[in-house]
Amino acid sequence: MGEDRMQIGEVAERTGLSLRTIRYYGEVGLVEPSARSKGGFRLYTGADVERLLLVKRMKPLEFSLEEMRDLLGAFDALEAGGVTPDERAGLLARLDAFGEAAAERCRVLRERLDMAEEFAGRLRDQRARLDGGA
């Protein structure tokens, strides 16, 4: 029989995304529901949830919607098969490029976090120094 399907509320609970965000991702073609119920409710599969979680992970790394579409398209093409060896190599190279971009964005975020933590520490030290002088 078919895969279990979830309504959007359950998907929101599982992903931590709002209903509005999930609907938006469908509207822009990132993650569309796999089916609709007889009543017209969006129905999602486990694979749809995994796709939403992938998009959620890309968001803080500031990937654009177009970049997200490109990555998801590469995954879709590789999973569907039927590509030539050259096409497969090109798709894998795109995935590698996304991996490198993600690693670089993580490096930048770590650098920013280090600066923010240093700043917070300086503020605490300054506050303690000023408080001690009162």
N, C-alpha and C positions, 0 to 999 in steps of 0.2 A: 504494500500500500504506500501512499505518498508520505512525504516528509511532514513532520508536525509543523504547523504554521501558527504564528503568534500575531496577535493584534498589536497595534502600534503602542498601546500602553505598556504591555509586557516588554516590548522591545526597548522602550524608554527606560524601564526599570533595569533591564539587563545591561544597557549601554551607558546609563547616566546622562543620556542626551535628552533634551526636551522634545516634546511632541512637535513643536514648531520647527526645531532644527531637523528632525527626521523628515518631516514633510518637505522642508526646503531642499534637503539633499536629494529627495525624489524629483522635485521640480527642476533642479539644475542637472539632472541626469547622472548623479553620482551613485545613488543607491535607490533604485525603484523597488516597490514591493513586488514580490514574486507572483502574487495573485490578489484577487479581491473576493470578498465573501459575497454571498447572494445579496446581502444588504448593502454592498458597496464599501465595506470596511477594508482597509489595507491589511494584507496578510504577508508576513515575513517568515523566511526560513532561517535556520541556523547559519547558513552561508550568508544571508543578507545581514545578519547581526555581526558576523565576522567582518564583513565589508564595512559596515558602519564603524566598527571599532578601529579598523585601519584608518579610515578618514579622520576619526577622532584623534588618533595618534599623530596624524600629519598636521593637524590644525595648530598646535603650539609651536611647531617648527616653521610655521608661516609659509607652507606650501600653498600656492594659489589653487583656485578651483580647476583651472586648466591643467596644472601640474597633477592634481589629484586624478582628474579624468584620464590623463596620459598614463599614469601609473596603473590605474585600475584597468585601463584598456590593454596594457601590456600583459597584466596578469590574466585577463580574460582570454586573450589570443593564445597565450601559452597553455592555459588549461583546456581550451577548446581543441587544441591540436590542429592538424591540417595545414601547418605552416611549413614552408620549405626550410631546409637547414640554414640558408642565409637569413631568412626572416627570423628564424629562431635565434640565431646569433645576434641579430640586431635588437630583438626584444630583450634578450638577456643583458646586452650591453646597456640598454636603457635602464633596466633594473639595477645594474651595477652603478650607473650614474646617479640614480636616486639614492642608493645606499651611501655613496660618497657625499652627496649633498646633505643627507640627513646627518652623517657623522660630522660634517663641517658645521652645520647649524647647532648640533649638540655642543661642539667645542666652543662656539661663540656664546651659547647660553651659559655654559659653565664659567666662562670668563666673566660674563655679566653678573652671575650669581656670586662669584668670588669678590667682585668689586662691591656688590650690594652688601655682602656680609661684612666686608672690611668697613664700609661706611657705617653700617649699623653698630659695629663695635666701637668705632670712633665716637659716634653719638653717645653711646652708653658711657664710655670713658669720660667724655666731656661733661656729660650730665652729672656723673658721680663726682668729678672734680669740682664742678660748680656747686653742687649740693653740699660738699664737704666744706666749702668756704663760707657757707651761710651762718 
